[in-house]
Structure formats: structure tokens, C-alpha cells
């Protein structure tokens, strides 16, 4: 009797463009939405629905952007704004993270900090700008102070939630092996809190980017917010819209990077 021969299994088909499209449906839909808004904007101005003097079409805005970066002050302004945002957010992290650990370990500190956090969140940052200008003066320091004000509450709240959500079994297992509080923070809490920290950082950077533009319009002599106000007052309308577009692009970029980092931090974790 001849032995039975197993037919070779067909090679798995490579995912085609349809599978790729399904995997990136959310991103593609978002990109299509942006393109649709730009097309509607261009069409509205082109048909005479809006005076292009006050609302130039996207094609005109795109045409002036390279010159604003290469020959104009926009690159330096973007650097100034990003520097203020990153500096303020870093200071907020240095304030929020130790405060969060202390609140997690000490119940009275948690009770004391809760109304303070809610009070800070409830006061609009621009309402404090005159006070910050009196204390820190006109310029970068008052802008950074505003950013710290808006950035540390979301960091505090999210990191505290991550500490509270840490698996108690891991904590008890580490303690049974003689782990100190510092060792627990490094080996048990930090991996558990990473996703919550990145979520808080995402919110903090988003709030900081909104605050820096408004603060620069009122209390700075450099930065993208300052430049938008200057161009509006000198009637450089197309350049003004170009700077506004740059604000949106940078915001999308910051949010996208942190969303990707947050997804990477939670990949492989148990639900």
C-alpha cells in the first residue's frame, strides 16, 4: 500500500490594500475629514462666499508658509513656543509626580490635595495672567508659569489613578520578598503607571499648547501667539492664517506621538 502523502498547505496570503485600509480606517477617515474641510474652505472663497482679504484660501496660505519659515520669523517663534511648553510641562512633572506618590502613600495628604487640584482646575489660566505678569514680568517666565498651572493637574490625577490601579497581588508578592518602598516604586508601580502617565502627559501637553498661544498674545514678546497677534494688527492676514495652521499641525503631531507611545506602553499587558 502506498503511503498517504499530505498535500502542502497553501502559503498564507499577504494582506492586501483592503486589509491595510481596514487597519487604518480611523486615520484615513480623519485625514479625509481634514481634506474635506480644506476643499470646502477653498471652494467657499473661490465662489466669492467670503472676502479673500479676510479669509484667504488654503492655496494662498500654503504658498506663503515656506517663506515664513525660511525668510520670516515663524521658525524662531515656533521654537520659542515649543521651548516654553516643554519647559513648563517638565516643571509640572517634577511637581506632580512626587506629590502624587506622597498622596498615594499618605491618606491625609490625599484628602488635602483633592480640593487643591479641583481649585486649580477650576480657575482659567488666563484669569491669572495679570498676576503672573506682576510676579514674573513680561516674557517667557510668565508664559511658563501659566503652562505649569494648566499642566500639573492632569498629570496628578492620571498618575494617582495608575498608582491606585496597581495590582495588589504584585505589591504583596514584592513585599513578601522584602522589597522596600523605593524598590516597589521602581519595579511594580512604574510599569503599571506608565500608561496612565502618558495619558496624563497627553492631556497636559494639549492644555499647555492651548495656553501658550493665548498667553503669548497677551504677555510675551516672542512666540507663535505673539506673532499671530502682531500679524493681525499689521494686516498680514495670510501670514496670520499660516501661523494658525502651524498651531494645528503641531498639536496633531504632539497628540499623535503621545497616542502612539501610550499604545506601545499598554501593548502586551493583560486586560
C-alpha positions in Angstrom: 0.0 0.0 0.0 1.3 3.4 -1.0 1.7 5.8 1.9 -0.6 8.7 2.0 1.0 12.0 1.1 -0.2 15.2 2.7 -0.7 18.0 0.2 1.3 21.1 1.2 -0.7 23.8 2.7 -1.0 26.9 0.7 1.1 29.9 1.8 -0.9 32.5 3.7 -1.9 35.3 1.5 -0.3 38.6 2.2 -2.6 41.3 3.4 -3.6 43.5 0.6 -4.6 47.1 0.4 -8.1 46.3 1.6 -6.8 44.8 4.8 -4.4 47.7 5.3 -7.3 50.1 4.7 -9.4 48.4 7.4 -6.5 48.5 9.8 -6.0 52.2 9.3 -9.7 53.2 8.9 -9.7 55.7 11.7 -6.6 57.5 10.5 -7.8 57.5 6.9 -11.2 58.9 7.9 -9.6 61.6 9.9 -7.4 62.6 7.0 -10.4 62.6 4.7 -12.2 64.9 7.1 -9.3 67.4 7.1 -9.1 67.3 3.3 -12.8 67.9 3.0 -12.6 71.0 5.3 -9.7 72.4 3.2 -11.6 71.8 0.0 -14.8 73.4 1.3 -12.7 76.4 2.5 -11.1 76.7 -0.9 -14.4 76.4 -2.7 -16.2 78.9 -0.4 -13.5 81.6 -1.1 -13.3 80.8 -4.8 -17.0 81.2 -5.3 -17.0 84.6 -3.6 -18.8 83.5 -0.5 -16.1 85.1 1.7 -13.8 88.1 1.0 -10.3 86.6 0.5 -8.9 89.7 2.1 -10.1 88.5 5.5 -10.2 84.7 4.8 -7.6 83.8 2.2 -7.9 80.3 0.6 -5.8 77.4 1.7 -3.8 77.6 -1.5 -2.7 81.1 -0.7 -1.9 80.2 2.9 0.2 77.2 1.7 2.1 79.4 -0.7 3.3 81.8 2.0 4.3 79.1 4.6 7.7 78.3 3.1 8.7 81.9 3.1 7.5 82.4 6.7 9.8 79.6 7.8 12.8 80.2 5.6 12.9 84.0 5.4 10.5 85.1 8.2 10.4 84.8 12.0 8.0 81.8 12.2 10.6 79.2 12.8 12.1 81.1 15.7 8.6 81.7 17.1 7.7 78.0 16.9 11.0 77.2 18.7 10.2 79.7 21.4 6.6 78.3 21.9 7.7 74.7 22.0 10.6 75.5 24.4 8.1 77.2 26.8 5.7 74.3 26.5 8.3 71.6 27.1 9.9 73.6 30.0 6.6 74.2 31.7 5.5 70.6 31.3 8.8 69.3 32.7 8.4 71.5 35.7 4.8 70.3 36.1 6.1 66.7 36.0 8.6 67.5 38.7 5.8 68.9 40.8 3.1 66.4 40.1 4.9 63.1 40.3 6.4 63.5 43.9 3.1 65.0 45.0 1.2 62.0 43.6 3.4 59.5 45.2 3.0 61.3 48.6 -0.8 61.4 48.2 -0.9 57.7 47.3 1.1 56.7 50.4 -0.5 59.1 52.9 -4.3 59.3 53.1 -4.3 62.7 54.8 -2.2 64.2 52.0 -4.7 62.7 49.5 -7.6 64.4 51.3 -5.7 67.7 51.5 -4.7 67.6 47.8 -8.1 66.8 46.3 -9.7 70.2 46.8 -6.4 72.0 45.8 -6.4 70.1 42.5 -10.0 70.9 41.8 -9.4 74.6 42.7 -6.5 74.8 40.3 -8.5 73.1 37.5 -11.5 75.5 38.1 -9.5 78.7 37.6 -9.0 79.7 34.0 -5.3 80.2 33.4 -5.7 83.5 31.5 -7.5 84.9 34.5 -4.2 84.5 36.4 -2.1 86.0 33.7 -2.2 89.6 35.1 -1.0 88.2 38.5 1.8 86.1 36.8 2.9 89.2 34.8 3.2 91.2 38.1 5.2 88.4 39.7 7.3 87.1 36.9 7.3 90.0 34.5 6.7 90.2 30.8 8.2 87.4 28.8 9.0 83.7 29.0 8.8 83.2 32.7 5.1 84.3 33.0 4.3 82.1 30.0 6.0 79.1 31.6 4.1 79.7 34.8 0.8 79.6 33.0 1.8 76.3 31.4 2.8 74.8 34.8 -0.6 75.9 36.2 -2.5 74.0 33.5 -0.2 71.0 33.1 0.2 69.6 36.5 -3.5 68.7 37.5 -4.0 66.2 34.6 -0.6 64.6 35.5 -1.5 64.4 39.1 -5.0 62.9 38.5 -3.9 60.3 36.0 -0.8 59.1 37.8 -2.7 58.8 41.0 -5.3 56.7 39.2 -2.5 54.5 37.9 -1.0 54.0 41.4 -4.4 53.1 42.8 -5.0 50.6 40.0 -1.7 48.7 40.6 -2.3 45.0 41.2 -2.3 44.4 44.9 -1.1 40.8 44.4 2.1 42.1 42.8 2.6 44.6 45.7 2.1 41.9 48.3 4.4 39.4 46.5 7.1 42.0 46.3 6.7 42.9 50.0 6.9 39.3 51.0 10.3 39.1 49.3 11.5 42.1 51.4 11.0 44.9 48.8 11.4 48.4 50.1 9.1 51.3 49.2 11.6 52.6 46.7 12.0 49.2 45.1 8.2 48.8 44.9 8.0 52.2 43.1 10.7 51.1 40.6 9.7 47.5 39.9 5.9 47.3 40.5 4.4 50.8 40.3 6.3 52.3 37.4 5.4 49.6 34.8 1.8 49.8 36.0 1.6 53.6 35.9 3.3 54.1 32.5 0.1 54.1 30.5 -1.6 56.5 33.0 1.3 58.8 33.0 1.4 59.0 29.2 -2.4 59.7 29.2 -1.9 62.5 31.7 1.1 63.8 29.7 -1.0 63.8 26.6 -3.7 65.9 28.3 -1.1 68.2 29.9 0.7 68.9 26.6 -2.6 69.6 24.9 -3.6 72.1 27.6 -0.2 73.6 27.6 -0.2 74.2 23.8 -3.5 75.9 24.0 -2.4 78.0 27.0 0.9 79.1 25.5 -0.6 80.6 22.4 -3.1 82.6 24.4 -0.5 83.7 27.0 1.9 84.8 24.2 -0.8 87.0 22.7 -1.1 88.9 26.0 2.1 88.7 27.9 5.1 87.8 25.7 7.4 89.4 23.1 8.1 86.2 21.2 6.3 83.0 20.2 3.7 81.9 17.8 0.9 83.5 19.7 2.7 86.8 19.8 3.3 86.6 16.1 -0.3 85.9 15.2 -1.4 89.0 17.2 1.3 91.1 15.5 0.3 90.0 12.0 -3.3 90.6 12.7 -2.6 94.1 13.8 -0.3 94.9 10.8 -2.9 93.3 8.4 -0.6 90.4 7.3 -3.7 88.2 7.1 -2.4 85.4 5.0 0.7 85.0 7.2 -1.6 85.1 10.3 -3.6 82.1 8.9 -0.4 80.3 8.1 0.7 80.6 11.7 -2.8 79.3 12.8 -2.4 76.3 10.5 1.1 75.6 12.0 -0.5 75.6 15.5 -2.9 72.9 14.4 -0.3 70.8 12.7 2.0 70.9 15.8 -0.9 70.0 18.0 -1.8 67.0 15.8 1.9 65.9 15.9 2.2 66.1 19.7 -1.0 64.3 20.2 -0.1 61.6 17.6 3.3 60.9 19.2 1.9 60.6 22.7 -1.0 58.4 21.5 1.5 56.1 19.8 3.7 56.0 22.9 0.6 55.2 25.1 -0.4 52.4 22.8 3.1 50.9 22.9 3.2 51.1 26.7 0.0 49.1 27.0 0.7 46.5 24.3 1.0 43.1 25.7 -0.5 43.9 29.1 -3.3 41.8 30.4 -6.7 43.5 30.1 
